[in-house]
Amino acid sequence: MHAASHGTARAGVRHLLSHAGLRPTRQRVALGEILFNKGHRHVSAEQLHDEAVTARVPVSLATIYNTLHQFTEAGLLREVAIEGTKTYFDTNVDDHHHFFVEGSNDVLDIPAAGVTIGSVPEPPEGMEIVRVDVVVRLRPRDRT
């Protein structure tokens, strides 16, 4: 990426953060560039930390977690919990579901229209359903 496009990307991330109500700090902008300038994708905190280190962005793993949660609370990311220990952050916040490929730990989008949900339980008194997340687990077929 040459300097002009890099500056444009940085301005876009600054605007995105400001519009979401987040102060565009240097670290947030740098992490936002890494997250949002590669199209829709799913990343773990550890993956983002590795990418930040490669991009020479001095940031701790704790700061990565805090930033990912701030971005999620602001509506910029969607948290996808696969298991208790596997959490990914999705840059696509539109209504959709996910495939999870066991073994490779890849997360792939399923369009919302690709899943039909017959019914959901009534929420407890005073609560409302925000969304329903479907994770379809995949593995390669046994080729024998």
N, C-alpha and C positions, 0 to 999 in steps of 0.2 A: 504494500500500500504506500503510495507516495504521499508527501507531506500535505498536499491540498486535500486529498480524499481523507487523510487521517484527521485533519482539522475539521472537515465536514462531519465525519463520523462522531468526533468528540462533541461538536455542537449539538448533534442530534441526540446523543446520550444525555447531555446537560439538560436539554429541553424536556426529554422524557422523564428524567428524575424530577425536575422542577414541577412539571405538570402533574406528577403523582404525589406532590407534596413533600418530596425529599430534598434536603439540601445537597447540591451537587459537589460534594467534597472530592478531593483529588482521588482518594481510594475508590469511592463509589463510581466515579466516572471511569476510572481505569478498569474496574471490574465489570461495569456496564458495557464498555466497549468489547471486552472479551466475551461476555454473555450474548449480547444482542446483535453484534455485527457479523454473525455467521449463520443467520437464518434460524428457523425454529429448531430447537434441539433440547435434549435432556442431559443435565449434568449433575453429578454429585458434588458435594463440597470438596472432596478430595481431588476430583478431576479439575474443578475450577482452580484450586490451589496450585496444582501442577502446572496448569496453563498460565497462571499468574507468575509463577516462578520462571517459567520459560520466557515470558514477556518482560521479565525483569521488573515486576511490580512487587515491591517489598510489602508483604502482607502476611499476617499469621493465619493459621487455620481457624482460630477463634473469630477473627475479624471476618473471614469468609463466611462462617456460619451466621454471624450477626447480620452481615450484609444480605445474605440470601433470605433470611427471615424478614428483614426490613423490606426488601423488594417484594416478597410474597405478601406481606401485610398491606403494602401500597398497591397491590393488584398488578404488579409488573411480571410476576412469576406465579406459577402454580406448583404447589408441592405435591409430589406423587410418592406416596408411601407404599412400597412394594412389600416389605416385611418390616419388623421392628428395627432391623439394623440397616435396611436399604431404603434410603430416601433420595429421590431425584428431584431436581427443580426444572420445570418445563417453561421455556420461553413462549410457548403457545398457550395463552390463557383462554382461548375460545373453548366452547363446550365440546369435549371429545373424551375418548377413553384410550386405554393403552394395552398393547401387547408387551409382555416381559419375556425375553428369551433367556431361559435358565442356562447357566454355564458361561455364556458370553456377557450376561448382565446388560444386554441392549434393551432399551425401551423404545417402542415404536408407537406412533399415533394410530388410533382407529377413529375415523370420523364418527361424530355423534349419531348420524343416520345408520351407521353400521351395527348398532346395538339397539335392540328393542327390549325395554324393561316392562314386564307385564304389570307389576304392582309393587308398591313400596309400603312398608308399615306406617301406620299413623304415628306421627311424632308425639312425644309426651306433651302434656299440657304446658302451654306457654312457649313451645319450641316450634321452629319451622325447619323444613329440609332446605338446605342451601344448595346441595348438588349431590349426585350419586356418581361415584367413581367405580368404573369396572376395569379390573386388570385381568386380562386373559394370559395365562402362563403358557409358554411354548417351549418345546425342546425339539431338537432334530429327531426325525424318525429313525428307528433302528433299521439299518440298511441290510440286515441279514435275511 
